[in-house]
Amino acid sequence: LPLEEGPKLLFVGRLGPAKGFDVAVELLDALPQARLTAVGPREPGVRLPDHPRFRWLGVRSHSEVAPVYREHHLLVHPSRAEGLGNVLVESLLVGRPVVARSVGGIPEVVDPKVGALVTGDDPAAWAQAVEAVWRRLVR
């Protein structure tokens, strides 16, 4: 996966406030080199960003999502309430690091040597975490 074009971020889940879709979208402004792909159903009333570095793949089955992980550098998982999301395990199984919110059981599976944990909604904190993981990938 080429690294020179900037980080390719993946968001998998319901596109809505509970899963932190708004936080993921804010990364497009906070990280000018980043591209964001979203996979999942859109909640009613949620607007997709009209942004050249955003794409929505719609709803996919688990078998259809597996190759999508491999096309991206890391998973962004800003879910505001989570036990332990399957998307974390799926991403880690294909060797993609995760930048996730520190809630529920997530801290138990995200290795800070590979991924990163973030608290809150601050776009700068999320961007800093993504950049830290990105720097480890491009070394």
A tleap script that builds the chain and sets N, CA, C and O, in Angstrom:
source leaprc.protein.ff14SB
mol = sequence {
  NLEU PRO LEU GLU GLU GLY PRO LYS LEU LEU
  PHE VAL GLY ARG LEU GLY PRO ALA LYS GLY
  PHE ASP VAL ALA VAL GLU LEU LEU ASP ALA
  LEU PRO GLN ALA ARG LEU THR ALA VAL GLY
  PRO ARG GLU PRO GLY VAL ARG LEU PRO ASP
  HIE PRO ARG PHE ARG TRP LEU GLY VAL ARG
  SER HIE SER GLU VAL ALA PRO VAL TYR ARG
  GLU HIE HIE LEU LEU VAL HIE PRO SER ARG
  ALA GLU GLY LEU GLY ASN VAL LEU VAL GLU
  SER LEU LEU VAL GLY ARG PRO VAL VAL ALA
  ARG SER VAL GLY GLY ILE PRO GLU VAL VAL
  ASP PRO LYS VAL GLY ALA LEU VAL THR GLY
  ASP ASP PRO ALA ALA TRP ALA GLN ALA VAL
  GLU ALA VAL TRP ARG ARG LEU VAL CARG
}
set mol.1.N position { 0.855 -1.188 0.000 }
set mol.1.CA position { 0.000 0.000 0.000 }
set mol.1.C position { 0.888 1.235 0.000 }
set mol.1.O position { 1.650 1.424 0.948 }
set mol.2.N position { 0.824 2.084 -1.023 }
set mol.2.CA position { 1.704 3.258 -1.105 }
set mol.2.C position { 1.465 4.229 0.049 }
set mol.2.O position { 0.323 4.478 0.436 }
set mol.3.N position { 2.544 4.769 0.589 }
set mol.3.CA position { 2.451 5.667 1.727 }
set mol.3.C position { 2.639 7.130 1.343 }
set mol.3.O position { 2.264 8.019 2.108 }
set mol.4.N position { 3.213 7.396 0.174 }
set mol.4.CA position { 3.600 8.764 -0.162 }
set mol.4.C position { 2.428 9.725 -0.384 }
set mol.4.O position { 2.624 10.938 -0.320 }
set mol.5.N position { 1.242 9.231 -0.636 }
set mol.5.CA position { 0.103 10.109 -0.892 }
set mol.5.C position { -0.585 10.588 0.377 }
set mol.5.O position { -1.487 11.421 0.293 }
set mol.6.N position { -0.206 10.109 1.517 }
set mol.6.CA position { -0.867 10.472 2.770 }
set mol.6.C position { -1.735 9.341 3.273 }
set mol.6.O position { -1.997 8.375 2.556 }
set mol.7.N position { -2.183 9.469 4.518 }
set mol.7.CA position { -2.928 8.366 5.136 }
set mol.7.C position { -4.310 8.154 4.526 }
set mol.7.O position { -5.063 9.098 4.287 }
set mol.8.N position { -4.612 6.893 4.285 }
set mol.8.CA position { -5.943 6.490 3.852 }
set mol.8.C position { -6.647 5.928 5.082 }
set mol.8.O position { -6.311 4.848 5.567 }
set mol.9.N position { -7.630 6.680 5.578 }
set mol.9.CA position { -8.346 6.322 6.800 }
set mol.9.C position { -9.639 5.608 6.452 }
set mol.9.O position { -10.285 5.912 5.449 }
set mol.10.N position { -10.005 4.655 7.294 }
set mol.10.CA position { -11.233 3.894 7.099 }
set mol.10.C position { -12.116 4.031 8.330 }
set mol.10.O position { -11.646 3.895 9.459 }
set mol.11.N position { -13.390 4.300 8.106 }
set mol.11.CA position { -14.414 4.329 9.147 }
set mol.11.C position { -15.413 3.243 8.795 }
set mol.11.O position { -15.971 3.258 7.698 }
set mol.12.N position { -15.654 2.293 9.705 }
set mol.12.CA position { -16.621 1.224 9.473 }
set mol.12.C position { -17.634 1.242 10.605 }
set mol.12.O position { -17.270 1.114 11.774 }
set mol.13.N position { -18.898 1.400 10.263 }
set mol.13.CA position { -19.959 1.425 11.270 }
set mol.13.C position { -21.110 2.285 10.802 }
set mol.13.O position { -21.104 2.816 9.691 }
set mol.14.N position { -22.112 2.415 11.681 }
set mol.14.CA position { -23.238 3.287 11.362 }
set mol.14.C position { -22.744 4.718 11.252 }
set mol.14.O position { -22.028 5.205 12.127 }
set mol.15.N position { -23.124 5.383 10.187 }
set mol.15.CA position { -22.735 6.773 9.992 }
set mol.15.C position { -23.702 7.642 10.779 }
set mol.15.O position { -24.782 7.993 10.303 }
set mol.16.N position { -23.285 7.984 12.006 }
set mol.16.CA position { -24.124 8.776 12.896 }
set mol.16.C position { -23.359 9.194 14.127 }
set mol.16.O position { -22.200 8.816 14.300 }
set mol.17.N position { -23.997 9.975 14.988 }
set mol.17.CA position { -23.308 10.524 16.154 }
set mol.17.C position { -22.828 9.479 17.170 }
set mol.17.O position { -21.747 9.641 17.737 }
set mol.18.N position { -23.588 8.427 17.410 }
set mol.18.CA position { -23.172 7.439 18.409 }
set mol.18.C position { -21.842 6.787 18.048 }
set mol.18.O position { -21.026 6.500 18.924 }
set mol.19.N position { -21.631 6.556 16.766 }
set mol.19.CA position { -20.378 5.929 16.311 }
set mol.19.C position { -19.282 6.950 16.028 }
set mol.19.O position { -18.176 6.584 15.629 }
set mol.20.N position { -19.592 8.246 16.236 }
set mol.20.CA position { -18.566 9.272 16.079 }
set mol.20.C position { -18.220 9.604 14.637 }
set mol.20.O position { -17.109 10.049 14.347 }
set mol.21.N position { -19.165 9.389 13.738 }
set mol.21.CA position { -18.893 9.688 12.331 }
set mol.21.C position { -18.477 11.148 12.145 }
set mol.21.O position { -17.621 11.452 11.314 }
set mol.22.N position { -19.086 12.051 12.920 }
set mol.22.CA position { -18.741 13.474 12.828 }
set mol.22.C position { -17.268 13.717 13.153 }
set mol.22.O position { -16.625 14.563 12.531 }
set mol.23.N position { -16.740 12.986 14.115 }
set mol.23.CA position { -15.321 13.125 14.488 }
set mol.23.C position { -14.436 12.665 13.333 }
set mol.23.O position { -13.441 13.314 13.011 }
set mol.24.N position { -14.796 11.553 12.717 }
set mol.24.CA position { -14.013 11.045 11.588 }
set mol.24.C position { -13.999 12.055 10.436 }
set mol.24.O position { -12.958 12.269 9.814 }
set mol.25.N position { -15.135 12.668 10.153 }
set mol.25.CA position { -15.220 13.642 9.065 }
set mol.25.C position { -14.362 14.874 9.363 }
set mol.25.O position { -13.741 15.429 8.456 }
set mol.26.N position { -14.325 15.300 10.622 }
set mol.26.CA position { -13.511 16.467 10.992 }
set mol.26.C position { -12.024 16.238 10.715 }
set mol.26.O position { -11.268 17.200 10.579 }
set mol.27.N position { -11.602 14.989 10.632 }
set mol.27.CA position { -10.199 14.699 10.328 }
set mol.27.C position { -9.805 15.164 8.927 }
set mol.27.O position { -8.628 15.416 8.668 }
set mol.28.N position { -10.769 15.280 8.030 }
set mol.28.CA position { -10.453 15.748 6.680 }
set mol.28.C position { -9.910 17.177 6.711 }
set mol.28.O position { -9.010 17.518 5.943 }
set mol.29.N position { -10.454 18.003 7.590 }
set mol.29.CA position { -9.952 19.375 7.721 }
set mol.29.C position { -8.688 19.422 8.569 }
set mol.29.O position { -7.789 20.219 8.302 }
set mol.30.N position { -8.618 18.578 9.581 }
set mol.30.CA position { -7.467 18.584 10.491 }
set mol.30.C position { -6.212 17.975 9.860 }
set mol.30.O position { -5.094 18.314 10.248 }
set mol.31.N position { -6.398 17.079 8.891 }
set mol.31.CA position { -5.272 16.394 8.231 }
set mol.31.C position { -5.386 16.575 6.721 }
set mol.31.O position { -6.032 15.772 6.048 }
set mol.32.N position { -4.764 17.624 6.182 }
set mol.32.CA position { -4.944 17.945 4.760 }
set mol.32.C position { -4.495 16.859 3.783 }
set mol.32.O position { -4.937 16.858 2.634 }
set mol.33.N position { -3.638 15.945 4.204 }
set mol.33.CA position { -3.174 14.871 3.314 }
set mol.33.C position { -4.069 13.627 3.388 }
set mol.33.O position { -3.981 12.747 2.531 }
set mol.34.N position { -4.918 13.555 4.398 }
set mol.34.CA position { -5.686 12.329 4.647 }
set mol.34.C position { -6.879 12.201 3.713 }
set mol.34.O position { -7.467 13.188 3.270 }
set mol.35.N position { -7.214 10.944 3.430 }
set mol.35.CA position { -8.439 10.598 2.722 }
set mol.35.C position { -9.243 9.693 3.648 }
set mol.35.O position { -8.674 8.916 4.415 }
set mol.36.N position { -10.558 9.797 3.575 }
set mol.36.CA position { -11.437 9.029 4.451 }
set mol.36.C position { -12.456 8.269 3.625 }
set mol.36.O position { -13.135 8.833 2.766 }
set mol.37.N position { -12.547 6.977 3.903 }
set mol.37.CA position { -13.567 6.131 3.310 }
set mol.37.C position { -14.467 5.639 4.428 }
set mol.37.O position { -13.982 5.214 5.477 }
set mol.38.N position { -15.768 5.694 4.215 }
set mol.38.CA position { -16.734 5.205 5.199 }
set mol.38.C position { -17.500 4.026 4.622 }
set mol.38.O position { -17.876 4.018 3.450 }
set mol.39.N position { -17.724 3.028 5.474 }
set mol.39.CA position { -18.500 1.849 5.111 }
set mol.39.C position { -19.546 1.647 6.197 }
set mol.39.O position { -19.219 1.568 7.382 }
set mol.40.N position { -20.795 1.566 5.786 }
set mol.40.CA position { -21.857 1.316 6.754 }
set mol.40.C position { -23.120 2.066 6.396 }
set mol.40.O position { -23.125 2.897 5.487 }
set mol.41.N position { -24.199 1.768 7.117 }
set mol.41.CA position { -25.468 2.437 6.837 }
set mol.41.C position { -25.461 3.867 7.377 }
set mol.41.O position { -24.875 4.147 8.423 }
set mol.42.N position { -26.107 4.745 6.662 }
set mol.42.CA position { -26.217 6.142 7.078 }
set mol.42.C position { -27.490 6.300 7.897 }
set mol.42.O position { -28.574 5.913 7.460 }
set mol.43.N position { -27.350 6.876 9.094 }
set mol.43.CA position { -28.514 7.131 9.932 }
set mol.43.C position { -29.358 8.248 9.320 }
set mol.43.O position { -28.823 9.132 8.651 }
set mol.44.N position { -30.670 8.213 9.543 }
set mol.44.CA position { -31.534 9.271 9.004 }
set mol.44.C position { -31.060 10.645 9.478 }
set mol.44.O position { -30.719 10.828 10.646 }
set mol.45.N position { -31.045 11.592 8.568 }
set mol.45.CA position { -30.655 12.954 8.907 }
set mol.45.C position { -29.163 13.225 8.843 }
set mol.45.O position { -28.746 14.381 8.909 }
set mol.46.N position { -28.357 12.191 8.717 }
set mol.46.CA position { -26.908 12.394 8.637 }
set mol.46.C position { -26.537 12.747 7.209 }
set mol.46.O position { -26.872 12.036 6.261 }
set mol.47.N position { -25.840 13.859 7.083 }
set mol.47.CA position { -25.408 14.301 5.752 }
set mol.47.C position { -23.987 13.813 5.497 }
set mol.47.O position { -23.118 13.879 6.367 }
set mol.48.N position { -23.783 13.332 4.302 }
set mol.48.CA position { -22.440 12.930 3.909 }
set mol.48.C position { -21.669 14.172 3.494 }
set mol.48.O position { -22.229 15.070 2.865 }
set mol.49.N position { -20.391 14.230 3.840 }
set mol.49.CA position { -19.630 15.422 3.469 }
set mol.49.C position { -19.418 15.500 1.960 }
set mol.49.O position { -19.157 14.496 1.298 }
set mol.50.N position { -19.534 16.690 1.445 }
set mol.50.CA position { -19.228 16.937 0.044 }
set mol.50.C position { -17.770 17.366 0.009 }
set mol.50.O position { -17.452 18.556 -0.007 }
set mol.51.N position { -16.911 16.391 -0.001 }
set mol.51.CA position { -15.479 16.650 0.130 }
set mol.51.C position { -14.734 15.763 -0.857 }
set mol.51.O position { -15.048 14.578 -0.971 }
set mol.52.N position { -13.756 16.308 -1.571 }
set mol.52.CA position { -13.056 15.509 -2.582 }
set mol.52.C position { -12.235 14.353 -2.012 }
set mol.52.O position { -11.884 13.431 -2.748 }
set mol.53.N position { -11.924 14.385 -0.717 }
set mol.53.CA position { -11.133 13.307 -0.132 }
set mol.53.C position { -11.992 12.352 0.701 }
set mol.53.O position { -11.477 11.626 1.551 }
set mol.54.N position { -13.304 12.358 0.452 }
set mol.54.CA position { -14.227 11.470 1.154 }
set mol.54.C position { -14.949 10.591 0.144 }
set mol.54.O position { -15.332 11.041 -0.936 }
set mol.55.N position { -15.127 9.324 0.520 }
set mol.55.CA position { -15.991 8.444 -0.272 }
set mol.55.C position { -16.751 7.522 0.667 }
set mol.55.O position { -16.242 7.104 1.707 }
set mol.56.N position { -17.977 7.217 0.275 }
set mol.56.CA position { -18.845 6.333 1.036 }
set mol.56.C position { -19.110 5.114 0.181 }
set mol.56.O position { -19.579 5.230 -0.952 }
set mol.57.N position { -18.813 3.949 0.719 }
set mol.57.CA position { -19.010 2.702 -0.026 }
set mol.57.C position { -20.356 2.058 0.262 }
set mol.57.O position { -20.672 1.012 -0.305 }
set mol.58.N position { -21.151 2.661 1.132 }
set mol.58.CA position { -22.462 2.104 1.461 }
set mol.58.C position { -22.343 0.925 2.411 }
set mol.58.O position { -21.346 0.767 3.116 }
set mol.59.N position { -23.366 0.116 2.414 }
set mol.59.CA position { -23.416 -1.050 3.299 }
set mol.59.C position { -22.734 -2.220 2.604 }
set mol.59.O position { -22.987 -2.488 1.430 }
set mol.60.N position { -21.881 -2.906 3.325 }
set mol.60.CA position { -21.171 -4.071 2.799 }
set mol.60.C position { -21.286 -5.218 3.788 }
set mol.60.O position { -21.404 -4.997 4.993 }
set mol.61.N position { -21.253 -6.431 3.286 }
set mol.61.CA position { -21.223 -7.607 4.155 }
set mol.61.C position { -19.821 -7.735 4.755 }
set mol.61.O position { -18.879 -7.096 4.287 }
set mol.62.N position { -19.693 -8.558 5.783 }
set mol.62.CA position { -18.373 -8.750 6.404 }
set mol.62.C position { -17.344 -9.242 5.395 }
set mol.62.O position { -16.195 -8.802 5.413 }
set mol.63.N position { -17.753 -10.155 4.515 }
set mol.63.CA position { -16.798 -10.666 3.531 }
set mol.63.C position { -16.406 -9.590 2.516 }
set mol.63.O position { -15.293 -9.611 1.991 }
set mol.64.N position { -17.305 -8.660 2.241 }
set mol.64.CA position { -16.992 -7.577 1.306 }
set mol.64.C position { -16.118 -6.493 1.942 }
set mol.64.O position { -15.401 -5.783 1.237 }
set mol.65.N position { -16.174 -6.362 3.271 }
set mol.65.CA position { -15.405 -5.326 3.952 }
set mol.65.C position { -13.951 -5.743 4.139 }
set mol.65.O position { -13.068 -4.886 4.161 }
set mol.66.N position { -13.686 -7.027 4.272 }
set mol.66.CA position { -12.318 -7.504 4.529 }
set mol.66.C position { -11.297 -6.930 3.547 }
set mol.66.O position { -10.261 -6.432 3.988 }
set mol.67.N position { -11.540 -6.978 2.244 }
set mol.67.CA position { -10.550 -6.401 1.326 }
set mol.67.C position { -10.421 -4.877 1.458 }
set mol.67.O position { -9.369 -4.316 1.150 }
set mol.68.N position { -11.477 -4.213 1.911 }
set mol.68.CA position { -11.440 -2.759 2.056 }
set mol.68.C position { -10.420 -2.362 3.127 }
set mol.68.O position { -9.725 -1.357 2.975 }
set mol.69.N position { -10.326 -3.137 4.199 }
set mol.69.CA position { -9.322 -2.853 5.229 }
set mol.69.C position { -7.920 -2.824 4.613 }
set mol.69.O position { -7.105 -1.966 4.951 }
set mol.70.N position { -7.656 -3.746 3.727 }
set mol.70.CA position { -6.319 -3.847 3.117 }
set mol.70.C position { -5.993 -2.673 2.201 }
set mol.70.O position { -4.823 -2.419 1.914 }
set mol.71.N position { -7.021 -1.953 1.738 }
set mol.71.CA position { -6.826 -0.800 0.864 }
set mol.71.C position { -6.566 0.491 1.646 }
set mol.71.O position { -6.351 1.546 1.049 }
set mol.72.N position { -6.584 0.407 2.967 }
set mol.72.CA position { -6.430 1.585 3.813 }
set mol.72.C position { -5.285 1.376 4.802 }
set mol.72.O position { -4.920 0.244 5.119 }
set mol.73.N position { -4.733 2.477 5.277 }
set mol.73.CA position { -3.607 2.394 6.197 }
set mol.73.C position { -4.031 2.139 7.633 }
set mol.73.O position { -3.347 1.420 8.362 }
set mol.74.N position { -5.156 2.721 8.050 }
set mol.74.CA position { -5.588 2.515 9.430 }
set mol.74.C position { -7.075 2.761 9.589 }
set mol.74.O position { -7.710 3.434 8.778 }
set mol.75.N position { -7.609 2.195 10.659 }
set mol.75.CA position { -9.021 2.330 11.001 }
set mol.75.C position { -9.160 3.447 12.027 }
set mol.75.O position { -8.405 3.512 12.997 }
set mol.76.N position { -10.132 4.321 11.804 }
set mol.76.CA position { -10.493 5.353 12.775 }
set mol.76.C position { -11.822 4.929 13.379 }
set mol.76.O position { -12.807 4.732 12.668 }
set mol.77.N position { -11.838 4.791 14.717 }
set mol.77.CA position { -13.030 4.281 15.401 }
set mol.77.C position { -13.386 5.193 16.576 }
set mol.77.O position { -13.059 4.884 17.721 }
set mol.78.N position { -14.064 6.332 16.293 }
set mol.78.CA position { -14.375 7.293 17.351 }
set mol.78.C position { -15.706 7.055 18.060 }
set mol.78.O position { -16.315 8.004 18.554 }
set mol.79.N position { -16.164 5.821 18.118 }
set mol.79.CA position { -17.447 5.488 18.720 }
set mol.79.C position { -17.525 6.023 20.151 }
set mol.79.O position { -16.600 5.846 20.944 }
set mol.80.N position { -18.643 6.680 20.467 }
set mol.80.CA position { -18.805 7.295 21.788 }
set mol.80.C position { -19.214 6.294 22.860 }
set mol.80.O position { -19.029 6.566 24.046 }
set mol.81.N position { -19.755 5.164 22.486 }
set mol.81.CA position { -20.147 4.119 23.425 }
set mol.81.C position { -19.939 2.784 22.735 }
set mol.81.O position { -20.510 2.537 21.672 }
set mol.82.N position { -19.133 1.929 23.325 }
set mol.82.CA position { -18.783 0.680 22.649 }
set mol.82.C position { -18.377 -0.341 23.694 }
set mol.82.O position { -17.676 -0.012 24.651 }
set mol.83.N position { -18.813 -1.574 23.514 }
set mol.83.CA position { -18.286 -2.661 24.327 }
set mol.83.C position { -16.925 -3.009 23.768 }
set mol.83.O position { -15.889 -2.639 24.320 }
set mol.84.N position { -16.951 -3.723 22.671 }
set mol.84.CA position { -15.742 -4.023 21.907 }
set mol.84.C position { -16.201 -4.245 20.471 }
set mol.84.O position { -16.770 -5.288 20.148 }
set mol.85.N position { -15.956 -3.281 19.629 }
set mol.85.CA position { -16.440 -3.346 18.256 }
set mol.85.C position { -15.749 -4.418 17.438 }
set mol.85.O position { -14.529 -4.573 17.498 }
set mol.86.N position { -16.543 -5.161 16.671 }
set mol.86.CA position { -15.982 -6.170 15.764 }
set mol.86.C position { -15.021 -5.550 14.762 }
set mol.86.O position { -14.068 -6.198 14.329 }
set mol.87.N position { -15.268 -4.297 14.393 }
set mol.87.CA position { -14.409 -3.653 13.401 }
set mol.87.C position { -12.973 -3.542 13.891 }
set mol.87.O position { -12.041 -3.575 13.088 }
set mol.88.N position { -12.788 -3.411 15.189 }
set mol.88.CA position { -11.425 -3.361 15.733 }
set mol.88.C position { -10.705 -4.676 15.490 }
set mol.88.O position { -9.564 -4.701 15.030 }
set mol.89.N position { -11.375 -5.744 15.799 }
set mol.89.CA position { -10.785 -7.069 15.623 }
set mol.89.C position { -10.521 -7.336 14.146 }
set mol.89.O position { -9.463 -7.852 13.785 }
set mol.90.N position { -11.483 -6.985 13.288 }
set mol.90.CA position { -11.305 -7.190 11.848 }
set mol.90.C position { -10.091 -6.429 11.338 }
set mol.90.O position { -9.297 -6.968 10.567 }
set mol.91.N position { -9.944 -5.182 11.762 }
set mol.91.CA position { -8.819 -4.363 11.313 }
set mol.91.C position { -7.492 -4.947 11.782 }
set mol.91.O position { -6.539 -5.044 11.008 }
set mol.92.N position { -7.436 -5.330 13.041 }
set mol.92.CA position { -6.197 -5.889 13.585 }
set mol.92.C position { -5.848 -7.225 12.933 }
set mol.92.O position { -4.671 -7.533 12.749 }
set mol.93.N position { -6.860 -8.021 12.581 }
set mol.93.CA position { -6.602 -9.309 11.937 }
set mol.93.C position { -5.953 -9.163 10.567 }
set mol.93.O position { -5.224 -10.055 10.131 }
set mol.94.N position { -6.208 -8.051 9.885 }
set mol.94.CA position { -5.568 -7.841 8.590 }
set mol.94.C position { -4.340 -6.936 8.711 }
set mol.94.O position { -3.798 -6.474 7.707 }
set mol.95.N position { -3.912 -6.691 9.939 }
set mol.95.CA position { -2.677 -5.947 10.160 }
set mol.95.C position { -2.783 -4.445 10.018 }
set mol.95.O position { -1.787 -3.776 9.743 }
set mol.96.N position { -3.981 -3.904 10.203 }
set mol.96.CA position { -4.150 -2.461 10.116 }
set mol.96.C position { -4.288 -1.896 11.530 }
set mol.96.O position { -5.103 -2.376 12.318 }
set mol.97.N position { -3.487 -0.876 11.848 }
set mol.97.CA position { -3.593 -0.269 13.176 }
set mol.97.C position { -4.906 0.479 13.338 }
set mol.97.O position { -5.595 0.789 12.365 }
set mol.98.N position { -5.232 0.761 14.591 }
set mol.98.CA position { -6.495 1.392 14.941 }
set mol.98.C position { -6.225 2.638 15.787 }
set mol.98.O position { -5.414 2.617 16.713 }
set mol.99.N position { -6.921 3.717 15.447 }
set mol.99.CA position { -6.995 4.892 16.314 }
set mol.99.C position { -8.441 4.926 16.784 }
set mol.99.O position { -9.359 5.119 15.986 }
set mol.100.N position { -8.640 4.734 18.097 }
set mol.100.CA position { -9.985 4.559 18.626 }
set mol.100.C position { -10.194 5.369 19.898 }
set mol.100.O position { -9.249 5.765 20.580 }
set mol.101.N position { -11.464 5.598 20.187 }
set mol.101.CA position { -11.826 6.260 21.432 }
set mol.101.C position { -11.601 5.288 22.592 }
set mol.101.O position { -11.869 4.092 22.475 }
set mol.102.N position { -11.122 5.805 23.676 }
set mol.102.CA position { -10.848 4.989 24.856 }
set mol.102.C position { -12.124 4.805 25.669 }
set mol.102.O position { -12.326 5.472 26.684 }
set mol.103.N position { -12.988 3.889 25.212 }
set mol.103.CA position { -14.238 3.567 25.901 }
set mol.103.C position { -14.424 2.062 25.926 }
set mol.103.O position { -13.837 1.338 25.122 }
set mol.104.N position { -15.247 1.598 26.856 }
set mol.104.CA position { -15.594 0.182 26.936 }
set mol.104.C position { -14.383 -0.721 26.967 }
set mol.104.O position { -13.427 -0.468 27.701 }
set mol.105.N position { -14.421 -1.781 26.166 }
set mol.105.CA position { -13.328 -2.746 26.122 }
set mol.105.C position { -12.251 -2.416 25.114 }
set mol.105.O position { -11.311 -3.192 24.941 }
set mol.106.N position { -12.366 -1.279 24.444 }
set mol.106.CA position { -11.412 -0.924 23.390 }
set mol.106.C position { -9.972 -0.848 23.890 }
set mol.106.O position { -9.082 -1.366 23.216 }
set mol.107.N position { -9.700 -0.225 25.045 }
set mol.107.CA position { -8.303 -0.149 25.499 }
set mol.107.C position { -7.634 -1.514 25.704 }
set mol.107.O position { -6.407 -1.611 25.710 }
set mol.108.N position { -8.431 -2.552 25.868 }
set mol.108.CA position { -7.868 -3.886 26.071 }
set mol.108.C position { -7.305 -4.485 24.792 }
set mol.108.O position { -6.472 -5.389 24.854 }
set mol.109.N position { -7.743 -4.000 23.628 }
set mol.109.CA position { -7.276 -4.602 22.372 }
set mol.109.C position { -6.406 -3.688 21.521 }
set mol.109.O position { -5.740 -4.157 20.598 }
set mol.110.N position { -6.400 -2.390 21.814 }
set mol.110.CA position { -5.588 -1.465 21.026 }
set mol.110.C position { -4.222 -1.328 21.691 }
set mol.110.O position { -4.107 -0.764 22.779 }
set mol.111.N position { -3.207 -1.840 21.040 }
set mol.111.CA position { -1.836 -1.772 21.537 }
set mol.111.C position { -1.277 -0.388 21.227 }
set mol.111.O position { -1.174 -0.025 20.055 }
set mol.112.N position { -0.911 0.400 22.247 }
set mol.112.CA position { -0.406 1.744 21.991 }
set mol.112.C position { 0.920 1.780 21.235 }
set mol.112.O position { 1.332 2.844 20.772 }
set mol.113.N position { 1.586 0.653 21.104 }
set mol.113.CA position { 2.809 0.602 20.298 }
set mol.113.C position { 2.476 0.566 18.802 }
set mol.113.O position { 3.321 0.872 17.962 }
set mol.114.N position { 1.244 0.192 18.485 }
set mol.114.CA position { 0.824 0.056 17.093 }
set mol.114.C position { -0.262 1.077 16.746 }
set mol.114.O position { -0.193 1.734 15.707 }
set mol.115.N position { -1.248 1.205 17.607 }
set mol.115.CA position { -2.363 2.117 17.384 }
set mol.115.C position { -2.356 3.233 18.398 }
set mol.115.O position { -1.317 3.545 18.982 }
set mol.116.N position { -3.516 3.841 18.613 }
set mol.116.CA position { -3.615 4.937 19.575 }
set mol.116.C position { -5.027 5.011 20.131 }
set mol.116.O position { -6.001 4.643 19.474 }
set mol.117.N position { -5.108 5.499 21.362 }
set mol.117.CA position { -6.390 5.733 22.020 }
set mol.117.C position { -6.567 7.229 22.229 }
set mol.117.O position { -5.611 7.944 22.531 }
set mol.118.N position { -7.812 7.697 22.064 }
set mol.118.CA position { -8.123 9.114 22.209 }
set mol.118.C position { -9.342 9.239 23.114 }
set mol.118.O position { -10.250 8.410 23.065 }
set mol.119.N position { -9.354 10.279 23.937 }
set mol.119.CA position { -10.554 10.579 24.723 }
set mol.119.C position { -11.165 11.860 24.179 }
set mol.119.O position { -10.443 12.759 23.748 }
set mol.120.N position { -12.472 11.948 24.194 }
set mol.120.CA position { -13.151 13.165 23.760 }
set mol.120.C position { -13.278 13.313 22.263 }
set mol.120.O position { -12.960 12.412 21.487 }
set mol.121.N position { -13.763 14.503 21.880 }
set mol.121.CA position { -14.085 14.789 20.474 }
set mol.121.C position { -13.143 15.789 19.821 }
set mol.121.O position { -13.348 16.147 18.661 }
set mol.122.N position { -12.132 16.244 20.518 }
set mol.122.CA position { -11.264 17.293 20.002 }
set mol.122.C position { -10.581 16.855 18.709 }
set mol.122.O position { -9.789 15.913 18.721 }
set mol.123.N position { -10.878 17.532 17.582 }
set mol.123.CA position { -10.273 17.146 16.305 }
set mol.123.C position { -8.747 17.183 16.336 }
set mol.123.O position { -8.091 16.365 15.690 }
set mol.124.N position { -8.187 18.122 17.077 }
set mol.124.CA position { -6.723 18.208 17.158 }
set mol.124.C position { -6.139 16.977 17.838 }
set mol.124.O position { -5.090 16.484 17.424 }
set mol.125.N position { -6.798 16.477 18.870 }
set mol.125.CA position { -6.317 15.272 19.560 }
set mol.125.C position { -6.407 14.055 18.645 }
set mol.125.O position { -5.504 13.218 18.624 }
set mol.126.N position { -7.501 13.963 17.890 }
set mol.126.CA position { -7.651 12.848 16.952 }
set mol.126.C position { -6.603 12.927 15.843 }
set mol.126.O position { -5.999 11.923 15.466 }
set mol.127.N position { -6.400 14.144 15.329 }
set mol.127.CA position { -5.405 14.330 14.273 }
set mol.127.C position { -4.008 13.983 14.778 }
set mol.127.O position { -3.224 13.355 14.066 }
set mol.128.N position { -3.702 14.389 15.998 }
set mol.128.CA position { -2.387 14.083 16.583 }
set mol.128.C position { -2.190 12.571 16.715 }
set mol.128.O position { -1.108 12.058 16.432 }
set mol.129.N position { -3.230 11.864 17.141 }
set mol.129.CA position { -3.136 10.406 17.283 }
set mol.129.C position { -2.945 9.741 15.926 }
set mol.129.O position { -2.121 8.837 15.786 }
set mol.130.N position { -3.703 10.185 14.924 }
set mol.130.CA position { -3.554 9.618 13.579 }
set mol.130.C position { -2.150 9.898 13.052 }
set mol.130.O position { -1.517 9.014 12.475 }
set mol.131.N position { -1.663 11.110 13.244 }
set mol.131.CA position { -0.319 11.455 12.772 }
set mol.131.C position { 0.748 10.600 13.455 }
set mol.131.O position { 1.714 10.190 12.811 }
set mol.132.N position { 0.584 10.329 14.746 }
set mol.132.CA position { 1.565 9.504 15.465 }
set mol.132.C position { 1.597 8.087 14.895 }
set mol.132.O position { 2.672 7.525 14.686 }
set mol.133.N position { 0.429 7.513 14.644 }
set mol.133.CA position { 0.368 6.172 14.060 }
set mol.133.C position { 0.926 6.213 12.643 }
set mol.133.O position { 1.660 5.314 12.232 }
set mol.134.N position { 0.581 7.250 11.902 }
set mol.134.CA position { 1.064 7.408 10.537 }
set mol.134.C position { 2.587 7.464 10.484 }
set mol.134.O position { 3.203 6.827 9.630 }
set mol.135.N position { 3.194 8.222 11.393 }
set mol.135.CA position { 4.660 8.324 11.432 }
set mol.135.C position { 5.303 6.948 11.662 }
set mol.135.O position { 6.352 6.647 11.091 }
set mol.136.N position { 4.674 6.122 12.494 }
set mol.136.CA position { 5.210 4.777 12.719 }
set mol.136.C position { 5.099 3.931 11.449 }
set mol.136.O position { 5.962 3.091 11.194 }
set mol.137.N position { 4.057 4.139 10.657 }
set mol.137.CA position { 3.876 3.362 9.433 }
set mol.137.C position { 4.884 3.738 8.352 }
set mol.137.O position { 5.354 2.872 7.614 }
set mol.138.N position { 5.220 5.024 8.254 }
set mol.138.CA position { 6.096 5.456 7.160 }
set mol.138.C position { 7.571 5.286 7.471 }
set mol.138.O position { 8.409 5.514 6.599 }
set mol.139.N position { 7.908 4.898 8.673 }
set mol.139.CA position { 9.325 4.662 9.012 }
set mol.139.C position { 9.884 3.497 8.254 }
set mol.139.O position { 11.056 3.161 8.417 }
savepdb mol mol.pdb
quit
